Amino acid sequence: MTQLTMMKLKDVMSRPVIIDKSGRITEALDMMDKHHVRRLIVRHGGQVMGILSIRSICESLGSRRKYNHPPSLFHAADALSNSFALLSPDDGLEKAIHALKEVDSVVVADTSIRGSVSTSDVLRHVSPSGPVASLMKTPLTAPPDARVSFIRKLMMERSVSRVPIMDGATLVGIVSETDVAAAFRGVKHRSSQTHEDNNVERMIALDIMRVNVTTVTPETDIKEAARIMLDKDVGALPVLDDRRRLVGIITRRDIVRAI
């Protein structure tokens, strides 16, 4: 714990990516894509109002009561989340790690917003050792023909951010919250309001899943899994055994919670 005690948040934090609460959801998604982040700090009048995450956007865009409204009508305030901790630049990294076990994001501020600390920021500096098998969880899965609306509901109800897509016993892809949010946004941009409901309901996992999924084995060291996630800019890795069977999944947050 010596390393954690010595490291300050000002030494590990990332540059803050900020949006005003009146900013559009479409603008937020563009900012996330540009800066390769999944969360934005929402500010108004110089004060931190909350965070805007891919999960909160996915929940907002996928809500049935909002099907008939294009993303351009949604503001950051419509998908605001309060799952964040506010810490000082001089607080230790250990304090941020503790916070990230309970909240989605850490905002670093004093007289103004100085930065943010995510699970990726933590893993760039520290991670535990041991086999992936000691941390992996049993994943929720879906078939290629599963409705995207069903996958979104599964994510919301079970608090998961990624769903491996299985064709029988074979891993063929993965769907993340980012993919779901992008899919709903794309349909709403392309569809007239009259046909939007049907277009959303017709989308299936095969339409939006990412293929050529990076995987690890149960024996892979956790430090190596963390390095792969950072190098590939992915938040989770499916775990396959020596017969290529899906036996688990490990996320960045799983690793941080084990520190």
RARACOR-V847116 format. One record per pair of residues at least 12 apart in sequence whose ideal C-beta (glycine too) atoms are under 10 Angstrom apart, sorted by sequence separation. I is the first residue (numbers start at 0). J is the second residue. If there is no record, write none. Layout:
<<I,J> <I,J>>
//
This chain:
<<18,30> <27,39> <38,50> <39,51> <65,77> <86,98> <95,107> <104,116> <105,117> <141,153> <150,162> <161,173> <162,174> <183,195> <186,198> <187,199> <215,227> <224,236> <236,248> <237,249> <17,30> <18,31> <26,39> <37,50> <38,51> <39,52> <60,73> <84,97> <85,98> <104,117> <105,118> <140,153> <149,162> <161,174> <162,175> <185,198> <186,199> <214,227> <215,228> <235,248> <236,249> <16,30> <27,41> <37,51> <38,52> <39,53> <41,55> <56,70> <59,73> <84,98> <103,117> <104,118> <139,153> <150,164> <160,174> <161,175> <162,176> <186,200> <213,227> <224,238> <235,249> <236,250> <16,31> <37,52> <38,53> <59,74> <62,77> <83,98> <84,99> <90,105> <103,118> <105,120> <139,154> <160,175> <161,176> <183,198> <186,201> <213,228> <235,250> <236,251> <36,52> <37,53> <38,54> <62,78> <83,99> <105,121> <159,175> <160,176> <161,177> <162,178> <183,199> <186,202> <234,250> <235,251> <16,33> <22,39> <36,53> <37,54> <38,55> <39,56> <56,73> <60,77> <84,101> <90,107> <99,116> <139,156> <145,162> <159,176> <160,177> <161,178> <162,179> <182,199> <185,202> <213,230> <219,236> <233,250> <234,251> <235,252> <236,253> <16,34> <38,56> <59,77> <60,78> <84,102> <89,107> <98,116> <99,117> <139,157> <213,231> <233,251> <234,252> <235,253> <15,34> <16,35> <22,41> <37,56> <56,75> <59,78> <82,101> <83,102> <84,103> <86,105> <88,107> <99,118> <145,164> <160,179> <183,202> <219,238> <14,34> <16,36> <21,41> <22,42> <31,51> <55,75> <58,78> <59,79> <82,102> <83,103> <84,104> <85,105> <86,106> <87,107> <88,108> <89,109> <95,115> <96,116> <139,159> <144,164> <145,165> <154,174> <182,202> <186,206> <213,233> <216,236> <218,238> <13,34> <15,36> <18,39> <20,41> <22,43> <30,51> <31,52> <56,77> <57,78> <81,102> <82,103> <83,104> <84,105> <85,106> <86,107> <87,108> <88,109> <95,116> <99,120> <138,159> <141,162> <143,164> <153,174> <154,175> <155,176> <185,206> <212,233> <215,236> <217,238> <228,249> <14,36> <16,38> <17,39> <18,40> <19,41> <20,42> <21,43> <31,53> <55,77> <56,78> <58,80> <80,102> <81,103> <82,104> <83,105> <84,106> <85,107> <86,108> <87,109> <94,116> <95,117> <96,118> <99,121> <139,161> <140,162> <141,163> <142,164> <143,165> <144,166> <154,176> <182,204> <185,207> <213,235> <214,236> <215,237> <216,238> <217,239> <218,240> <228,250> <229,251> <13,36> <16,39> <17,40> <18,41> <19,42> <20,43> <28,51> <51,74> <55,78> <80,103> <83,106> <84,107> <85,108> <86,109> <95,118> <136,159> <138,161> <139,162> <140,163> <141,164> <142,165> <143,166> <151,174> <179,202> <212,235> <213,236> <214,237> <215,238> <216,239> <217,240> <218,241> <228,251> <15,39> <16,40> <17,41> <18,42> <19,43> <20,44> <27,51> <51,75> <54,78> <55,79> <56,80> <80,104> <92,116> <138,162> <139,163> <140,164> <141,165> <142,166> <150,174> <155,179> <182,206> <183,207> <209,233> <212,236> <213,237> <214,238> <215,239> <216,240> <217,241> <225,249> <15,40> <17,42> <18,43> <19,44> <27,52> <28,53> <31,56> <50,75> <51,76> <53,78> <55,80> <88,113> <95,120> <96,121> <138,163> <140,165> <142,167> <150,175> <151,176> <154,179> <179,204> <182,207> <212,237> <214,239> <216,241> <224,249> <20,46> <27,53> <49,75> <51,77> <52,78> <54,80> <55,81> <87,113> <88,114> <90,116> <95,121> <150,176> <178,204> <181,207> <224,250> <225,251> <228,254> <15,42> <24,51> <48,75> <49,76> <51,78> <52,79> <55,82> <85,112> <86,113> <138,165> <147,174> <212,239> <216,243> <224,251> <20,48> <27,55> <28,56> <48,76> <50,78> <51,79> <52,80> <54,82> <86,114> <92,120> <96,124> <143,171> <150,178> <151,179> <178,206> <179,207> <221,249> <19,48> <20,49> <22,51> <27,56> <49,78> <50,79> <51,80> <86,115> <92,121> <96,125> <142,171> <143,172> <145,174> <150,179> <151,180> <178,207> <214,243> <217,246> <224,253> <225,254> <17,47> <18,48> <49,79> <50,80> <52,82> <86,116> <140,170> <174,204> <177,207> <178,208> <216,246> <217,247> <219,249> <224,254> <225,255> <20,51> <24,55> <48,79> <49,80> <50,81> <52,83> <141,172> <143,174> <147,178> <148,179> <151,182> <173,204> <174,205> <178,209> <214,245> <216,247> <15,47> <18,50> <24,56> <28,60> <43,75> <49,81> <50,82> <83,115> <84,116> <92,124> <93,125> <138,170> <147,179> <150,182> <151,183> <172,204> <174,206> <175,207> <177,209> <215,247> <217,249> <221,253> <222,254> <18,51> <41,74> <42,75> <43,76> <48,81> <49,82> <50,83> <92,125> <140,173> <141,174> <171,204> <172,205> <174,207> <175,208> <215,248> <221,254> <17,51> <41,75> <49,83> <148,182> <171,205> <174,208> <175,209> <214,248> <215,249> <16,51> <24,59> <40,75> <41,76> <138,173> <147,182> <148,183> <172,207> <173,208> <174,209> <24,60> <39,75> <47,83> <147,183> <172,208> <173,209> <221,257> <41,78> <171,208> <172,209> <173,210> <221,258> <41,79> <47,85> <172,210> <173,211> <41,80> <147,186> <164,203> <165,204> <166,205> <171,210> <172,211> <173,212> <41,81> <164,204> <170,210> <171,211> <172,212> <173,213> <163,204> <164,205> <171,212> <173,214> <28,70> <38,80> <41,83> <162,204> <170,212> <27,70> <40,83> <164,207> <25,69> <26,70> <38,82> <164,208> <170,214> <24,69> <25,70> <26,71> <38,83> <163,208> <164,209> <24,70> <25,71> <27,73> <162,208> <164,210> <23,70> <24,71> <25,72> <27,74> <23,71> <24,72> <25,73> <26,74> <27,75> <55,103> <151,199> <161,209> <164,212> <23,72> <24,73> <26,75> <54,103> <163,212> <23,73> <24,74> <53,103> <22,73> <23,74> <24,75> <27,78> <52,103> <148,199> <149,200> <151,202> <161,212> <163,214> <22,74> <23,75> <50,102> <52,104> <147,199> <148,200> <150,202> <21,74> <22,75> <24,77> <50,103> <51,104> <146,199> <147,200> <148,201> <150,203> <20,74> <21,75> <22,76> <23,77> <24,78> <50,104> <146,200> <147,201> <148,202> <149,203> <150,204> <19,74> <20,75> <21,76> <49,104> <50,105> <146,201> <147,202> <148,203> <149,204> <18,74> <19,75> <20,76> <50,106> <146,202> <147,203> <18,75> <19,76> <20,77> <49,106> <146,203> <147,204> <150,207> <177,234> <145,203> <146,204> <147,205> <150,208> <175,233> <176,234> <20,79> <47,106> <144,203> <145,204> <147,206> <175,234> <143,203> <144,204> <145,205> <147,207> <173,233> <175,235> <47,108> <142,203> <143,204> <144,205> <147,208> <46,108> <141,203> <142,204> <143,205> <144,206> <173,235> <141,204> <142,205> <143,206> <145,208> <173,236> <40,104> <42,106> <47,111> <173,237> <38,103> <39,104> <41,106> <45,110> <47,112> <50,115> <143,208> <37,103> <38,104> <40,106> <45,111> <46,112> <37,104> <40,107> <45,112> <141,208> <170,237> <36,104> <38,106> <40,108> <42,111> <170,239> <42,112> <40,112> <161,233> <163,235> <165,237> <161,234> <162,235> <170,243> <12,86> <40,114> <160,234> <161,235> <163,237> <168,242> <169,243> <170,244> <40,115> <160,235> <161,236> <163,238> <168,243> <169,244> <170,245> <173,248> <12,88> <39,115> <159,235> <161,237> <168,244> <169,245> <38,115> <168,245> <8,86> <9,87> <10,88> <8,87> <9,88> <36,115> <38,117> <7,87> <8,88> <9,89> <11,91> <12,92> <37,117> <135,215> <165,245> <7,88> <8,89> <9,90> <10,91> <11,92> <36,117> <37,118> <7,89> <8,90> <10,92> <37,119> <66,148> <135,217> <163,245> <7,90> <8,91> <12,95> <36,119> <132,215> <7,91> <8,92> <11,95> <35,119> <131,215> <132,216> <133,217> <135,219> <6,91> <7,92> <63,148> <130,215> <131,216> <132,217> <163,248> <5,91> <6,92> <8,94> <61,147> <130,216> <131,217> <132,218> <135,221> <162,248> <4,91> <5,92> <6,93> <7,94> <8,95> <61,148> <130,217> <131,218> <132,219> <134,221> <161,248> <3,91> <4,92> <5,93> <7,95> <130,218> <131,219> <133,221> <3,92> <4,93> <6,95> <17,106> <61,150> <62,151> <130,219> <131,220> <132,221> <135,224> <159,248> <161,250> <2,92> <3,93> <61,151> <130,220> <131,221> <134,224> <160,250> <0,91> <2,93> <3,94> <15,106> <60,151> <61,152> <129,220> <130,221> <159,250> <160,251> <3,95> <15,107> <128,220> <129,221> <131,223> <160,252> <0,93> <3,96> <12,105> <15,108> <58,151> <61,154> <62,155> <127,220> <128,221> <129,222> <131,224> <3,97> <12,106> <13,107> <57,151> <61,155> <126,220> <127,221> <128,222> <130,224> <12,107> <17,112> <126,221> <127,222> <128,223> <11,107> <15,111> <58,154> <126,222> <8,105> <15,112> <57,154> <58,155> <125,222> <126,223> <138,235> <140,237> <9,107> <15,113> <16,114> <17,115> <57,155> <126,224> <127,225> <8,107> <14,113> <15,114> <16,115> <122,221> <126,225> <136,235> <138,237> <7,107> <9,109> <14,114> <15,115> <54,154> <122,222> <125,225> <126,226> <138,238> <12,113> <13,114> <14,115> <54,155> <135,236> <12,114> <13,115> <78,180> <122,224> <123,225> <126,228> <135,237> <136,238> <11,114> <12,115> <13,116> <57,160> <122,225> <123,226> <126,229> <135,238> <9,113> <12,116> <13,117> <54,158> <121,225> <122,226> <134,238> <8,113> <9,114> <11,116> <12,117> <54,159> <131,236> <140,245> <8,114> <13,119> <54,160> <119,225> <122,228> <123,229> <132,238> <8,115> <13,120> <53,160> <118,225> <122,229> <131,238> <138,245> <8,116> <12,120> <52,160> <132,240> <137,245> <138,246> <140,248> <11,120> <119,228> <120,229> <137,246> <138,247> <139,248> <11,121> <13,123> <70,180> <118,228> <119,229> <137,247> <138,248> <73,184> <135,246> <136,247> <137,248> <138,249> <8,120> <11,123> <135,247> <136,248> <138,250> <11,124> <70,183> <71,184> <119,232> <134,247> <135,248> <136,249> <10,124> <11,125> <70,184> <73,187> <132,246> <135,249> <136,250> <6,121> <61,176> <69,184> <70,185> <72,187> <119,234> <131,246> <132,247> <134,249> <135,250> <70,186> <71,187> <118,234> <131,247> <133,249> <134,250> <66,183> <69,186> <70,187> <71,188> <117,234> <131,248> <132,249> <136,253> <3,121> <6,124> <57,175> <58,176> <61,179> <65,183> <69,187> <70,188> <131,249> <135,253> <6,125> <57,176> <60,179> <61,180> <68,187> <69,188> <134,253> <56,176> <57,177> <60,180> <66,186> <67,187> <134,254> <3,124> <55,176> <56,177> <57,178> <58,179> <59,180> <60,181> <61,182> <62,183> <66,187> <69,190> <2,124> <3,125> <53,175> <54,176> <57,179> <58,180> <60,182> <61,183> <65,187> <131,253> <134,256> <2,125> <37,160> <53,176> <54,177> <56,179> <57,180> <60,183> <67,190> <69,192> <131,254> <134,257> <52,176> <53,177> <56,180> <57,181> <59,183> <60,184> <66,190> <68,192> <133,257> <0,125> <53,178> <54,179> <55,180> <56,181> <57,182> <67,192> <126,251> <53,179> <54,180> <57,183> <60,186> <66,192> <67,193> <69,195> <53,180> <56,183> <57,184> <60,187> <68,195> <127,254> <52,180> <53,181> <56,184> <67,195> <126,254> <127,255> <129,257> <66,195> <67,196> <122,251> <125,254> <126,255> <127,256> <66,196> <121,251> <122,252> <125,255> <127,257> <66,197> <121,252> <126,257> <127,258> <66,198> <118,250> <119,251> <122,254> <126,258> <63,196> <66,199> <118,251> <121,254> <122,255> <125,258> <66,200> <117,251> <118,252> <121,255> <117,252> <118,253> <120,255> <63,199> <118,254> <119,255> <122,258> <63,200> <118,255> <121,258> <37,175> <61,199> <117,255> <118,256> <37,176> <60,199> <37,177> <37,180> <32,177> <31,177> <28,177> <31,180> <32,181> <103,252> <28,180> <99,251> <100,252> <27,180> <28,181> <99,252> <100,255> <101,256> <24,180> <28,184> <99,255> <100,256> <99,256> <100,257> <97,255> <100,258> <25,184> <96,255> <99,258> <24,184> <95,255> <96,256> <97,258> <25,187> <96,258> <25,188> <93,258> <92,258> <53,234> <35,232> <37,234> <3,258> <0,258>>
//
